[in-house]
């Protein structure tokens, strides 16, 4: 493993830990099931958007006169 890849990985892990620590302090009173439900909803919306975009690109008809 290259040193730069290792350092970037550590930076990302550290940033994730810091963001998690700050978010726990800010949103400590929020139910984690609500946050998990929002994550699932966002994942489903992304998947539906991807399917709609693929269908739209498949049936894209250009009319030239």
Order of alpha helices (4+ residues) and beta strands (2+ residues): alpha-alpha
